[in-house]
């Protein structure tokens, strides 16, 4: 495919933290946001207002998944345009191992989605959980949830962190918590002894949620870390 649709790359939101005392708010870029800010807006429309997800919105539209993303009582873990770009680059490198001039661009992706090539049409459903995962139902250990993709499972956890790059400071009286989305490739014995943070890379992918707990008209919207690669491509071991 010759035509490559450019993906708008803008600086992403800085590290998102939520302290125990802020359970009625979500935090983005270090600024506490009003929990009711997007409660009258659908998840899809919130994504549409942010340039960081403009390519994701195109993928949702092409796959015909808008209604599912907007289902009542759901949680969506949105991959950013950075994640999509990394996916396209990885697919291009794989194609070039066979043909040095090959490219897997966004129009290639659209073709796969429209024609459901290798079942890609429903792949975005791995980011959708049919339950509103607000902070009050999340745990540090994590809990397993079936995603909307057939036979697919993820762990969502709300973990305490002492990582300085995630906002921890020894002078802070309350240890901050951050949300993680752990996609599982195979069964994991989740327990207090084996929490989400200890999932081996051979079993799943432990991904930071950079913005979490955005309440929308139909559920909860979260944004995955920019380091995430769409569909967890190339991470299965």
Order of alpha helices (4+ residues) and beta strands (2+ residues): beta-beta-alpha-alpha-alpha-beta-alpha-alpha-beta-beta-beta-beta-beta-beta
